[in-house]
């Protein structure tokens, strides 16, 4: 199966676990500025990538899935699905909350600077400080995870400024 077909199948099948008859889904649009740092265990190297990302998400109870596109400071673009569940939420007073989330992510980068298409698989924990408004929310997640790409494993950390707009 060609790479674009794999991406299309992933995007179409990814929402299935949270979509069902009679379930209340919440939807949102978001803008993010993740600052990604990878510590490559195989080659003992560090890579830093400021990124801007825009996408849409669905959630039901504590589960969520998001589909988005991104571009980094070197004009490398790609697509990803970010999914997971909230493990714990702590009310901090007012409209402030601290969420602890488990996440998974599949990132696809079409052939650009590399010789071929690239998939990266990441899983980990996010600590997400969030302030809610009637129209949406602003959040500051700190995510730590393990990423796998082209037989290389790296420790992946990111800090993110997240602005979400509620659609319902």
Backbone as a printed PyTorch tensor [residue, N CA C, xyz], in Angstrom:
tensor([[[  0.8500,  -1.1800,   0.0000],
         [  0.0000,   0.0000,   0.0000],
         [  0.8880,   1.2330,   0.0000]],

        [[  0.5920,   2.1780,  -0.8490],
         [  1.3930,   3.3950,  -0.9220],
         [  1.2180,   4.2080,   0.3540]],

        [[  2.1880,   5.0770,   0.6290],
         [  2.1990,   5.8450,   1.8710],
         [  0.9600,   6.7000,   2.0480]],

        [[  0.5170,   7.3720,   0.9820],
         [ -0.6580,   8.2380,   1.1320],
         [ -1.8960,   7.4150,   1.4820]],

        [[ -1.9770,   6.1800,   1.0000],
         [ -3.1150,   5.3170,   1.3470],
         [ -3.0540,   4.9240,   2.8220]],

        [[ -1.8560,   4.6720,   3.3510],
         [ -1.7030,   4.3550,   4.7700],
         [ -2.1750,   5.5220,   5.6330]],

        [[ -1.8030,   6.7340,   5.2300],
         [ -2.2110,   7.9190,   5.9850],
         [ -3.7300,   8.0680,   5.9370]],

        [[ -4.3230,   7.9110,   4.7550],
         [ -5.7710,   8.0410,   4.6060],
         [ -6.5050,   7.0050,   5.4450]],

        [[ -6.0550,   5.7700,   5.4300],
         [ -6.6880,   4.7130,   6.2240],
         [ -6.5660,   5.0260,   7.7110]],

        [[ -5.3850,   5.4880,   8.1540],
         [ -5.1860,   5.8570,   9.5610],
         [ -6.1360,   6.9750,   9.9760]],

        [[ -6.2660,   7.9930,   9.1350],
         [ -7.1440,   9.1250,   9.4530],
         [ -8.6020,   8.6890,   9.5240]],

        [[ -9.0190,   7.8270,   8.6090],
         [-10.4120,   7.3860,   8.5950],
         [-10.7470,   6.4360,   9.7330]],

        [[ -9.8080,   5.5940,  10.1400],
         [-10.0730,   4.6100,  11.1870],
         [ -9.8130,   5.1310,  12.5910]],

        [[ -8.9920,   6.1500,  12.7390],
         [ -8.6040,   6.6450,  14.0570],
         [ -9.7770,   7.0680,  14.9430]],

        [[-10.8360,   7.7330,  14.4240],
         [-11.9200,   8.1680,  15.3020],
         [-12.8640,   7.0500,  15.7390]],

        [[-12.7790,   5.8720,  15.1660],
         [-13.7420,   4.8210,  15.4610],
         [-13.8760,   4.4640,  16.9380]],

        [[-12.7970,   4.4220,  17.7290],
         [-12.9690,   4.0440,  19.1310],
         [-13.8420,   4.9850,  19.9490]],

        [[-13.9810,   6.2600,  19.5490],
         [-14.7630,   7.1830,  20.3700],
         [-16.0990,   7.5500,  19.7430]],

        [[-16.3810,   7.0800,  18.5510],
         [-17.6300,   7.4120,  17.8800],
         [-18.5850,   6.2450,  18.0240]],

        [[-19.8150,   6.5100,  18.4080],
         [-20.8100,   5.4590,  18.5360],
         [-22.1950,   6.0430,  18.6450]],

        [[-23.1900,   5.1930,  18.6230],
         [-24.5790,   5.6330,  18.6810],
         [-24.8840,   6.2520,  20.0330]],

        [[-25.4690,   7.4330,  20.0070],
         [-25.9500,   8.0900,  21.2200],
         [-24.8590,   8.6760,  22.0940]],

        [[-23.6350,   8.7590,  21.6140],
         [-22.5630,   9.3150,  22.4280],
         [-22.4350,  10.8050,  22.1630]],

        [[-22.2240,  11.5600,  23.2350],
         [-22.0490,  12.9990,  23.0960],
         [-20.5920,  13.3110,  22.7880]],

        [[-20.3470,  13.8260,  21.6040],
         [-19.0000,  14.1870,  21.1870],
         [-18.8130,  15.6880,  21.2810]],

        [[-17.6300,  16.1020,  21.6900],
         [-17.2580,  17.5090,  21.6690],
         [-16.2360,  17.6890,  20.5670]],

        [[-16.3150,  18.8240,  19.8820],
         [-15.3660,  19.0790,  18.8050],
         [-14.7170,  20.4390,  19.0030]],

        [[-13.5000,  20.5720,  18.4570],
         [-12.7810,  21.8380,  18.5770],
         [-11.8090,  22.0140,  17.4240]],

        [[-11.4210,  23.2490,  17.2110],
         [-10.3260,  23.6120,  16.3150],
         [ -9.1960,  24.1130,  17.1980]],

        [[ -7.9480,  23.9030,  16.7850],
         [ -6.8530,  24.3660,  17.6290],
         [ -5.6910,  24.8930,  16.8110]],

        [[ -4.9150,  25.7380,  17.4600],
         [ -3.6660,  26.2790,  16.9470],
         [ -2.6230,  25.9930,  18.0150]],

        [[ -1.4910,  25.4370,  17.6070],
         [ -0.4460,  25.0820,  18.5700],
         [  0.9070,  25.5620,  18.0790]],

        [[  1.7640,  25.8350,  19.0430],
         [  3.1550,  26.1310,  18.7380],
         [  4.0390,  25.2100,  19.5710]],

        [[  4.1160,  23.9300,  19.1880],
         [  4.9630,  23.0140,  19.9600],
         [  6.4420,  23.2900,  19.7150]],

        [[  7.1950,  23.2010,  20.7580],
         [  8.6510,  23.2860,  20.6860],
         [  9.1620,  21.8830,  21.0040]],

        [[  9.5910,  21.1480,  19.9950],
         [  9.9080,  19.7330,  20.1320],
         [ 11.4090,  19.5380,  20.2760]],

        [[ 11.8000,  18.7150,  21.2460],
         [ 13.1910,  18.3450,  21.4380],
         [ 13.2810,  16.8290,  21.4240]],

        [[ 14.1550,  16.2830,  20.5910],
         [ 14.3910,  14.8400,  20.5290],
         [ 15.8060,  14.5320,  20.9910]],

        [[ 15.9200,  13.5640,  21.8930],
         [ 17.2090,  13.0600,  22.3460],
         [ 17.3680,  11.6760,  21.7280]],

        [[ 18.1580,  11.5570,  20.6870],
         [ 18.3150,  10.2920,  19.9790],
         [ 19.2610,   9.3800,  20.7560]],

        [[ 18.7440,   8.2100,  21.2000],
         [ 19.5460,   7.2760,  21.9770],
         [ 20.5970,   6.5720,  21.1270]],

        [[ 20.3040,   6.3210,  19.8550],
         [ 21.2290,   5.5700,  18.9990],
         [ 22.4740,   6.3670,  18.6260]],

        [[ 22.3270,   7.6740,  18.4110],
         [ 23.4480,   8.4660,  17.9340],
         [ 23.8730,   9.5570,  18.9110]],

        [[ 23.2990,   9.5650,  20.1020],
         [ 23.6430,  10.5320,  21.1360],
         [ 23.6180,  11.9640,  20.5920]],

        [[ 22.4770,  12.3400,  19.9750],
         [ 22.3400,  13.6770,  19.4260],
         [ 21.0330,  14.3070,  19.8910]],

        [[ 20.9870,  15.6270,  19.8550],
         [ 19.8060,  16.3830,  20.2670],
         [ 19.3550,  17.2300,  19.0860]],

        [[ 18.0360,  17.2110,  18.8100],
         [ 17.4620,  18.0300,  17.7360],
         [ 16.3310,  18.8660,  18.3150]],

        [[ 16.2800,  20.1440,  17.9380],
         [ 15.2540,  21.0780,  18.4060],
         [ 14.4830,  21.6000,  17.2030]],

        [[ 13.1540,  21.5870,  17.2840],
         [ 12.3240,  22.0380,  16.1680],
         [ 11.1600,  22.8890,  16.6560]],

        [[ 11.1920,  24.2110,  16.4290],
         [  9.9880,  25.0070,  16.6550],
         [  8.9990,  24.7380,  15.5200]],

        [[  7.7450,  24.5400,  15.8650],
         [  6.7250,  24.1020,  14.9100],
         [  5.4610,  24.9280,  15.1270]],

        [[  4.6700,  25.1180,  14.0740],
         [  3.3060,  25.6480,  14.2170],
         [  2.3660,  24.6060,  13.6400]],

        [[  1.2400,  24.4240,  14.3190],
         [  0.3260,  23.3480,  13.9640],
         [ -1.1080,  23.8530,  14.0440]],

        [[ -1.9650,  23.3390,  13.1410],
         [ -3.3810,  23.6650,  13.1680],
         [ -4.1620,  22.3940,  12.8670]],

        [[ -5.3070,  22.2280,  13.5610],
         [ -6.0750,  21.0100,  13.3430],
         [ -7.4320,  21.0350,  14.0120]],

        [[ -8.0530,  19.8650,  14.0500],
         [ -9.3840,  19.6950,  14.6380],
         [ -9.3730,  18.4510,  15.5130]],

        [[-10.2280,  18.4680,  16.5420],
         [-10.2670,  17.3420,  17.4580],
         [-11.6740,  16.9590,  17.8600]],

        [[-11.8050,  15.7140,  18.2940],
         [-13.0320,  15.1720,  18.8590],
         [-12.7080,  14.5950,  20.2260]],

        [[-13.6590,  14.7240,  21.1570],
         [-13.4660,  14.1020,  22.4680],
         [-14.7960,  13.5990,  23.0030]],

        [[-14.7090,  12.5830,  23.8220],
         [-15.8630,  12.0270,  24.5180],
         [-15.3710,  11.5670,  25.8670]],

        [[-15.9840,  12.1140,  26.9170],
         [-15.5370,  11.8430,  28.2840],
         [-14.0480,  12.1310,  28.3620]],

        [[-13.2270,  11.1480,  28.6900],
         [-11.7960,  11.4160,  28.8570],
         [-10.9680,  11.0720,  27.6230]],

        [[-11.5930,  10.5420,  26.5820],
         [-10.8540,  10.1370,  25.3780],
         [-10.8670,  11.2390,  24.3270]],

        [[ -9.7810,  11.3330,  23.5600],
         [ -9.6990,  12.3740,  22.5320],
         [ -8.8950,  11.8740,  21.3390]],

        [[ -9.1670,  12.5020,  20.2050],
         [ -8.3850,  12.2670,  18.9890],
         [ -8.3420,  13.5660,  18.2040]],

        [[ -7.2000,  13.8480,  17.6160],
         [ -7.0180,  15.0740,  16.8570],
         [ -6.2990,  14.7650,  15.5490]],

        [[ -6.6680,  15.4830,  14.5210],
         [ -6.0170,  15.3800,  13.2150],
         [ -5.5040,  16.7660,  12.8600]],

        [[ -4.2470,  16.8460,  12.4260],
         [ -3.6700,  18.1740,  12.2110],
         [ -2.5490,  18.1300,  11.1790]],

        [[ -2.1350,  19.3240,  10.7880],
         [ -0.9840,  19.5110,   9.9190],
         [ -0.0130,  20.4560,  10.6250]],

        [[  1.2440,  20.3910,  10.2360],
         [  2.2470,  21.2520,  10.8570],
         [  3.2860,  21.6810,   9.8320]],

        [[  4.0180,  22.7290,  10.1870],
         [  5.1720,  23.1740,   9.4140],
         [  6.2130,  23.6580,  10.4210]],

        [[  7.4900,  23.3350,  10.1670],
         [  8.5220,  23.7580,  11.1130],
         [  9.3360,  24.9210,  10.5510]],

        [[ 10.3480,  25.3220,  11.3040],
         [ 11.1360,  26.4980,  10.9130],
         [ 11.9870,  26.2630,   9.6610]],

        [[ 12.1080,  25.0090,   9.1980],
         [ 12.8310,  24.7130,   7.9590],
         [ 11.8750,  24.4650,   6.7940]],

        [[ 10.6080,  24.8350,   6.9630],
         [  9.5520,  24.6250,   5.9660],
         [  9.2860,  23.1520,   5.6660]],

        [[  9.6020,  22.2820,   6.6110],
         [  9.2300,  20.8700,   6.5030],
         [  7.8140,  20.7570,   7.0500]],

        [[  6.9220,  20.1620,   6.2680],
         [  5.5380,  20.0380,   6.6930],
         [  5.1660,  18.5550,   6.8210]],

        [[  4.0670,  18.3270,   7.5100],
         [  3.5880,  16.9610,   7.6720],
         [  2.2110,  16.9550,   8.2980]],

        [[  1.7760,  15.7690,   8.6580],
         [  0.4410,  15.5550,   9.2080],
         [  0.5580,  14.6230,  10.4010]],

        [[ -0.3780,  14.7460,  11.3470],
         [ -0.3390,  13.8290,  12.4820],
         [ -1.7270,  13.6070,  13.0530]],

        [[ -1.8460,  12.4920,  13.7490],
         [ -3.0080,  12.2400,  14.5850],
         [ -2.4970,  12.0780,  16.0070]],

        [[ -3.1250,  12.7700,  16.9250],
         [ -2.7600,  12.7780,  18.3420],
         [ -3.9750,  12.2460,  19.0830]],

        [[ -3.8190,  11.2150,  19.8770],
         [ -4.9580,  10.5800,  20.5400],
         [ -4.5540,  10.1520,  21.9420]],

        [[ -5.5560,   9.9030,  22.7750],
         [ -5.2380,   9.4430,  24.1240],
         [ -6.4160,   9.5420,  25.0570]],

        [[ -6.0870,   9.5610,  26.3420],
         [ -7.1070,   9.6340,  27.3750],
         [ -6.5750,  10.4220,  28.5630]],

        [[ -7.4800,  11.0970,  29.2560],
         [ -7.1130,  11.8190,  30.4650],
         [ -7.0990,  10.8330,  31.6210]],

        [[ -5.9690,  10.7310,  32.2970],
         [ -5.8280,   9.8140,  33.4230],
         [ -6.3090,  10.4410,  34.7280]],

        [[ -6.0760,  11.7510,  34.8650],
         [ -6.4490,  12.4530,  36.0970],
         [ -6.6040,  13.9360,  35.7980]],

        [[ -7.5920,  14.5590,  36.4210],
         [ -7.7760,  16.0100,  36.3280],
         [ -7.8380,  16.5740,  37.7360]],

        [[ -7.0550,  17.6180,  37.9680],
         [ -7.0630,  18.2930,  39.2650],
         [ -7.5900,  19.7070,  39.0720]],

        [[ -8.6630,  20.0420,  39.7860],
         [ -9.2200,  21.3990,  39.7640],
         [ -8.2930,  22.2980,  40.5810]],

        [[ -7.8520,  23.4010,  39.9850],
         [ -6.9210,  24.3040,  40.6530],
         [ -7.5770,  25.5880,  41.1420]],

        [[ -8.8720,  25.7320,  40.9140],
         [ -9.5800,  26.9440,  41.3120],
         [ -9.8760,  27.8200,  40.1170]],

        [[-11.0140,  28.4980,  40.1770],
         [-11.4250,  29.3060,  39.0310],
         [-11.6480,  28.4040,  37.8300]],

        [[-11.1510,  28.7940,  36.7130],
         [-11.2600,  27.9850,  35.5000],
         [ -9.9790,  27.2100,  35.1860]],

        [[ -9.0610,  27.1220,  36.1440],
         [ -7.7960,  26.4250,  35.9500],
         [ -7.9310,  24.9440,  36.2630]],

        [[ -7.3390,  24.1110,  35.4040],
         [ -7.2850,  22.6600,  35.6370],
         [ -5.9120,  22.1500,  35.2270]],

        [[ -5.4790,  21.0790,  35.8830],
         [ -4.2610,  20.3880,  35.4910],
         [ -4.6470,  18.9630,  35.1220]],

        [[ -4.4610,  18.6210,  33.8420],
         [ -4.7930,  17.2960,  33.3360],
         [ -3.5080,  16.4860,  33.1910]],

        [[ -3.5990,  15.2190,  33.5240],
         [ -2.5300,  14.2690,  33.2250],
         [ -3.0810,  13.3350,  32.1670]],

        [[ -2.4670,  13.3270,  30.9820],
         [ -2.9660,  12.5490,  29.8550],
         [ -1.9340,  11.5250,  29.4080]],

        [[ -2.4020,  10.3450,  29.0170],
         [ -1.5900,   9.4110,  28.2430],
         [ -1.8740,   9.7540,  26.7810]],

        [[ -0.8430,   9.7390,  25.9320],
         [ -1.0770,  10.0430,  24.5190],
         [ -0.3210,   9.0830,  23.6180]],

        [[ -0.8190,   8.9940,  22.4040],
         [ -0.1390,   8.3330,  21.2990],
         [ -0.1820,   9.2870,  20.1320]],

        [[  0.7880,   9.1740,  19.2620],
         [  0.8270,  10.0640,  18.1010],
         [  1.4680,   9.3270,  16.9330]],

        [[  0.8730,   9.5010,  15.7670],
         [  1.4640,   9.0150,  14.5230],
         [  1.6720,  10.2390,  13.6380]],

        [[  2.9180,  10.4760,  13.2490],
         [  3.2780,  11.6320,  12.4300],
         [  3.7720,  11.1500,  11.0740]],

        [[  3.2680,  11.7780,  10.0350],
         [  3.6690,  11.4470,   8.6650],
         [  4.3020,  12.6800,   8.0300]],

        [[  5.5030,  12.5160,   7.5070],
         [  6.1910,  13.5820,   6.7880],
         [  6.4260,  13.0860,   5.3620]],

        [[  5.7620,  13.7140,   4.3820],
         [  5.9860,  13.3070,   2.9890],
         [  7.4280,  13.5700,   2.5610]],

        [[  7.8400,  12.9230,   1.4970],
         [  9.1930,  13.0890,   0.9730],
         [  9.4470,  14.5740,   0.7000]],

        [[ 10.4580,  15.1170,   1.3650],
         [ 10.8740,  16.5030,   1.1750],
         [ 12.3850,  16.5530,   1.2170]],

        [[ 12.9370,  16.8060,   2.3960],
         [ 14.3920,  16.8270,   2.5320],
         [ 14.9700,  15.4130,   2.5990]],

        [[ 14.1670,  14.4700,   3.0620],
         [ 14.6190,  13.0840,   3.1570],
         [ 14.4240,  12.3910,   1.8140]],

        [[ 15.0080,  11.2110,   1.6830],
         [ 14.8790,  10.4560,   0.4430],
         [ 13.5360,   9.7500,   0.3160]],

        [[ 12.8000,   9.6430,   1.4130],
         [ 11.5290,   8.9290,   1.3650],
         [ 10.5540,   9.5020,   2.3770]],

        [[  9.3170,   9.0160,   2.3140],
         [  8.3160,   9.3860,   3.3060],
         [  8.7800,   8.8820,   4.6670]],

        [[  8.2280,   9.4790,   5.7230],
         [  8.6540,   9.1020,   7.0710],
         [  7.4570,   9.0420,   8.0100]],

        [[  7.3790,   7.9880,   8.7980],
         [  6.4030,   7.8660,   9.8750],
         [  7.1500,   7.8590,  11.2020]],

        [[  6.6210,   8.5810,  12.1920],
         [  7.1600,   8.5510,  13.5500],
         [  6.0160,   8.1840,  14.4850]],

        [[  6.2890,   7.2600,  15.4010],
         [  5.2990,   6.7900,  16.3650],
         [  5.7710,   7.2050,  17.7480]],

        [[  4.9070,   7.8930,  18.4840],
         [  5.2780,   8.4210,  19.7970],
         [  4.2110,   8.0580,  20.8160]],

        [[  4.6330,   7.7660,  22.0390],
         [  3.7100,   7.5640,  23.1430],
         [  4.3270,   8.1520,  24.4020]],

        [[  3.4740,   8.6010,  25.3420],
         [  4.0070,   9.1790,  26.5670],
         [  2.9360,   9.8260,  27.4210]],

        [[  3.3580,  10.7470,  28.2830],
         [  2.4750,  11.4660,  29.2000],
         [  2.5580,  12.9630,  28.9380]],

        [[  1.4120,  13.6360,  29.0880],
         [  1.3450,  15.0970,  29.0210],
         [  0.7880,  15.6270,  30.3310]],

        [[  1.3950,  16.6640,  30.8360],
         [  0.8800,  17.4050,  31.9770],
         [  0.3870,  18.7230,  31.3980]],

        [[ -0.9390,  18.9290,  31.4250],
         [ -1.5980,  19.9590,  30.6370],
         [ -2.2890,  20.9520,  31.5640]],

        [[ -1.6700,  22.1280,  31.7700],
         [ -2.2660,  23.2210,  32.5370],
         [ -3.2020,  23.9680,  31.5940]],

        [[ -4.4780,  24.0990,  31.9800],
         [ -5.5060,  24.5900,  31.0650],
         [ -6.4020,  25.6250,  31.7520]],

        [[ -6.7020,  26.7040,  31.0310],
         [ -7.6560,  27.7080,  31.4980],
         [ -8.8110,  27.7550,  30.5060]],

        [[-10.0470,  27.5380,  30.9970],
         [-11.2260,  27.4570,  30.1330],
         [-11.9850,  28.7750,  30.0640]],

        [[-12.5120,  29.0630,  28.8810],
         [-13.4050,  30.1790,  28.6120],
         [-14.6910,  29.6090,  28.0350]],

        [[-15.7160,  30.4470,  27.8300],
         [-16.9380,  29.9880,  27.1690],
         [-16.6620,  29.5790,  25.7170]],

        [[-15.7510,  30.2450,  25.0630],
         [-15.4620,  30.0160,  23.6520],
         [-14.4260,  28.9250,  23.4060]],

        [[-13.6740,  28.5290,  24.4370],
         [-12.6150,  27.5360,  24.2490],
         [-11.6640,  27.5280,  25.4240]],

        [[-10.3780,  27.3830,  25.1390],
         [ -9.3980,  27.3190,  26.2220],
         [ -7.9990,  27.6720,  25.7160]],

        [[ -7.1520,  27.9970,  26.6830],
         [ -5.7290,  28.2080,  26.4370],
         [ -4.9930,  27.2660,  27.3780]],

        [[ -4.0210,  26.5560,  26.8530],
         [ -3.3190,  25.5960,  27.6770],
         [ -1.8270,  25.5810,  27.4320]],

        [[ -1.1060,  25.0470,  28.4180],
         [  0.3390,  24.8850,  28.3390],
         [  0.6950,  23.4400,  28.6910]],

        [[  0.7070,  22.5430,  27.7150],
         [  1.1080,  21.1640,  27.9910],
         [  2.6290,  20.9950,  27.9980]],

        [[  3.0850,  20.1070,  28.8380],
         [  4.4490,  19.6050,  28.8140],
         [  4.3300,  18.1060,  28.5820]],

        [[  4.8730,  17.6200,  27.4670],
         [  4.7460,  16.2110,  27.1010],
         [  6.1200,  15.5520,  27.1000]],

        [[  6.1640,  14.3330,  27.6100],
         [  7.3760,  13.5270,  27.6160],
         [  7.0020,  12.1640,  27.0670]],

        [[  7.7640,  11.6980,  26.0670],
         [  7.4370,  10.4070,  25.4810],
         [  8.6200,   9.7650,  24.8130]],

        [[  8.3620,   8.5890,  24.2840],
         [  9.3580,   7.8390,  23.5360],
         [  8.8900,   7.7990,  22.0940]],

        [[  9.7950,   8.1480,  21.1640],
         [  9.4640,   8.1780,  19.7440],
         [ 10.2730,   7.1090,  19.0130]],

        [[  9.6380,   6.5330,  17.9840],
         [ 10.2990,   5.5280,  17.1470],
         [ 10.1820,   5.9590,  15.6960]],

        [[ 11.3180,   6.0050,  15.0030],
         [ 11.3450,   6.4020,  13.5970],
         [ 12.5480,   5.7580,  12.9260]],

        [[ 12.3050,   5.0430,  11.8330],
         [ 13.3630,   4.4370,  11.0250],
         [ 14.3930,   3.6810,  11.8780]],

        [[ 13.8760,   2.8020,  12.7360],
         [ 14.6980,   1.9440,  13.6060],
         [ 15.5140,   2.7280,  14.6290]],

        [[ 15.0870,   3.9610,  14.9360],
         [ 15.7420,   4.7710,  15.9560],
         [ 14.7410,   5.1080,  17.0370]],

        [[ 15.1920,   5.0410,  18.2800],
         [ 14.3500,   5.3890,  19.4210],
         [ 14.9160,   6.6570,  20.0460]],

        [[ 14.0210,   7.5940,  20.3680],
         [ 14.4740,   8.8240,  21.0080],
         [ 13.5190,   9.2180,  22.1250]],

        [[ 14.0420,   9.9610,  23.0760],
         [ 13.2250,  10.5650,  24.1170],
         [ 12.7110,  11.8710,  23.5350]],

        [[ 11.4040,  12.0600,  23.5480],
         [ 10.7680,  13.1910,  22.8980],
         [ 10.1230,  14.0510,  23.9720]],

        [[ 10.5100,  15.3140,  24.0630],
         [  9.8610,  16.2440,  24.9930],
         [  9.3720,  17.4350,  24.1920]],

        [[  8.2920,  18.0340,  24.6650],
         [  7.7730,  19.2230,  24.0000],
         [  7.0070,  20.0830,  24.9840]],

        [[  7.1540,  21.3640,  24.8220],
         [  6.3010,  22.3300,  25.5110],
         [  5.4560,  22.9800,  24.4200]],

        [[  4.2190,  23.2720,  24.7470],
         [  3.2670,  23.6930,  23.7270],
         [  2.4170,  24.8470,  24.2510]],

        [[  2.1720,  25.8350,  23.4130],
         [  1.1190,  26.8120,  23.6590],
         [ -0.0610,  26.3550,  22.8110]],

        [[ -1.1850,  26.0640,  23.4570],
         [ -2.3580,  25.4930,  22.7830],
         [ -3.5430,  26.4380,  22.9520]],

        [[ -4.1360,  26.8460,  21.8310],
         [ -5.3590,  27.6520,  21.8470],
         [ -6.4390,  26.8690,  21.1260]],

        [[ -7.5510,  26.5840,  21.8310],
         [ -8.6340,  25.7930,  21.2650],
         [ -9.9160,  26.6070,  21.1900]],

        [[-10.6720,  26.3750,  20.1260],
         [-11.9690,  27.0000,  19.9090],
         [-13.0250,  25.8990,  19.8930]],

        [[-13.9860,  25.9780,  20.8140],
         [-15.0510,  24.9870,  20.8690],
         [-15.9770,  25.1370,  19.6680]],

        [[-16.4000,  24.0300,  19.0760],
         [-17.3330,  24.0610,  17.9460],
         [-18.7500,  23.7300,  18.3580]],

        [[-18.9480,  23.2040,  19.5520],
         [-20.3150,  22.8970,  20.0110],
         [-20.5030,  23.2750,  21.4560]]])
